[in-house]
């Protein structure tokens, strides 16, 4: 497989698993390179766009899931390595995956989850929302232009200033993120072993 010419979801999922392996072995430089390939392939396939009307429910959800896994890895690994995100949030209109497990999704339609059961995608989506907050932190607290790096290397700079309103906005985002968490995902909650893993 030529990973630089990835044009189908199965190949992209394979690359995504390779990235997960590299991430878990702390090989972040190679991981970052593969994320770039995966993200560009996802963009070429239009996974960042909400084009659900063209696909059956299974295809629609797989497209969302693959895209958001790659997006989260881009945000996370870029933050760890101190690199900018490869894709701006303004360029995405793809929705987060539905919080419905696989057995409730068929080509014909989507059935609701039982009321007493929480989907594994609730945790995945909560993580995606947290990564979006992280990207705001990096953009507003540690910007490349006019940020800490410039203050450290400029003798005439009196210091590094961070907008108080941006801090409050991000703090509000974190509070909203926590309030949106299902009870089963909160630290004090009793969750099933499957959810805890």
C-alpha positions in Angstrom: 0.0 0.0 0.0 1.3 3.4 -0.9 0.2 5.4 2.1 0.8 8.7 0.3 -2.0 7.8 -2.2 -4.6 6.7 0.3 -8.1 7.1 -1.3 -10.4 4.8 0.6 -11.7 4.4 4.1 -10.2 1.0 4.7 -6.7 2.2 3.9 -7.2 5.4 5.9 -8.3 3.2 8.9 -5.1 1.2 8.5 -2.9 4.3 8.6 -4.9 5.5 11.7 -4.0 2.2 13.5 -0.4 2.7 12.5 -0.6 6.2 14.0 -2.1 4.8 17.2 0.7 2.3 17.5 3.4 5.0 17.0 1.6 7.3 19.5 1.5 4.5 22.1 5.2 3.7 21.6 6.1 7.5 22.1 7.5 7.7 18.6 5.8 11.2 18.2 7.9 12.6 15.4 7.0 9.7 13.1 3.5 9.8 14.5 3.2 13.5 13.5 4.3 12.7 10.0 1.8 9.9 9.6 -1.0 12.1 11.0 -0.2 14.7 8.3 -0.6 12.0 5.6 -3.9 10.7 7.2 -5.3 14.2 7.6 -4.5 15.2 4.0 -6.1 11.9 2.8 -9.2 12.5 4.9 -9.5 16.0 3.4 -9.1 14.6 -0.1 -12.0 12.2 0.7 -14.1 15.1 2.0 -14.3 13.6 5.5 -14.1 17.0 7.1 -17.4 18.0 5.3 -20.9 17.1 6.4 -22.0 15.3 3.2 -24.2 12.8 5.0 -27.0 12.9 2.3 -24.7 11.0 -0.1 -24.2 8.0 2.2 -26.1 5.3 4.1 -26.1 5.6 7.9 -23.2 3.1 8.4 -21.0 4.9 5.8 -21.9 8.3 7.3 -20.9 7.3 10.8 -17.7 5.6 9.8 -16.7 8.7 7.9 -17.3 10.9 11.0 -15.6 8.4 13.3 -12.4 8.2 11.2 -12.2 11.9 10.7 -12.6 12.8 14.3 -10.1 10.2 15.5 -7.5 11.8 13.1 -8.5 15.3 14.1 -8.1 14.5 17.8 -4.7 13.0 17.1 -3.6 16.1 15.2 -4.6 18.4 18.0 -3.0 16.2 20.7 0.3 15.4 19.0 0.7 18.9 17.7 0.3 20.3 21.2 2.8 17.8 22.6 5.4 18.7 20.0 4.7 22.4 20.1 3.6 22.5 16.4 0.6 24.3 15.0 -2.5 22.3 14.2 -2.6 21.1 10.6 -6.3 22.0 10.1 -8.1 25.0 11.4 -11.5 24.4 13.1 -13.1 27.0 10.7 -12.5 24.6 7.8 -14.6 21.8 9.4 -18.3 21.3 9.2 -18.4 17.6 10.0 -20.5 16.7 13.0 -19.2 14.6 15.8 -20.3 10.9 15.5 -23.6 10.0 16.9 -23.4 8.6 20.5 -24.9 5.3 19.4 -23.1 2.0 19.4 -22.6 -0.1 16.2 -25.3 -2.6 16.8 -28.0 0.2 16.6 -26.8 1.4 13.2 -27.8 -0.4 10.0 -27.8 0.6 6.3 -31.5 1.1 6.6 -31.4 3.4 9.6 -30.4 4.2 13.2 -32.2 3.0 16.3 -32.0 4.8 19.6 -29.8 3.5 22.4 -31.5 2.0 25.4 -32.1 4.7 28.1 -30.0 2.8 30.7 -27.0 2.3 28.4 -24.3 4.8 27.5 -22.5 4.6 24.2 -18.7 4.3 24.0 -18.9 7.3 21.6 -20.1 9.5 24.4 -16.5 9.2 25.8 -14.9 9.7 22.4 -17.0 12.8 21.7 -16.2 14.2 25.2 -12.5 13.7 24.4 -13.0 15.4 21.0 -14.6 18.4 22.7 -11.8 18.6 25.2 -9.2 18.6 22.4 -11.0 21.5 20.8 -10.7 23.4 24.1 -6.9 22.5 24.1 -6.6 24.0 20.6 -8.1 27.2 21.9 -5.6 27.2 24.7 -2.7 26.8 22.3 -4.0 29.5 19.9 -4.8 32.1 22.6 -2.4 31.4 25.5 0.6 30.2 23.5 0.4 32.0 20.1 3.3 31.9 17.7 2.9 35.6 16.8 3.3 38.0 19.7 3.5 35.1 22.2 5.8 33.8 24.9 8.6 32.9 22.4 8.7 36.5 21.1 8.7 37.9 24.7 11.6 35.7 25.7 13.8 36.8 22.8 13.0 40.5 22.7 15.0 42.7 25.1 12.6 45.6 24.9 9.6 43.4 25.7 8.4 44.0 29.3 6.7 40.6 29.5 4.2 38.3 28.1 0.5 39.3 28.2 -2.4 37.0 28.0 -5.9 38.4 27.5 -8.0 37.9 30.7 -11.1 37.7 28.6 -9.6 34.8 26.6 -8.7 33.0 29.9 -12.3 33.5 31.1 -13.7 32.2 27.8 -11.6 29.1 27.9 -12.5 28.5 31.6 -16.1 28.8 30.6 -15.5 26.3 27.8 -14.1 23.9 30.3 -17.0 24.3 32.7 -19.4 23.8 29.9 -17.5 20.7 28.8 -17.7 19.2 32.3 -21.4 20.0 32.7 -22.1 18.3 29.3 -20.3 15.1 30.4 -22.7 12.2 31.0 -22.8 11.2 34.7 -21.1 7.8 33.9 -18.0 9.7 32.6 -17.5 11.9 35.6 -14.7 11.2 38.0 -16.9 10.3 41.0 -19.3 8.1 38.9 -19.7 4.4 39.1 -19.3 3.3 35.4 -19.2 0.0 33.7 -15.9 -1.7 33.1 -16.3 -1.1 29.4 -16.7 2.6 29.8 -13.8 2.9 32.3 -11.5 1.2 29.8 
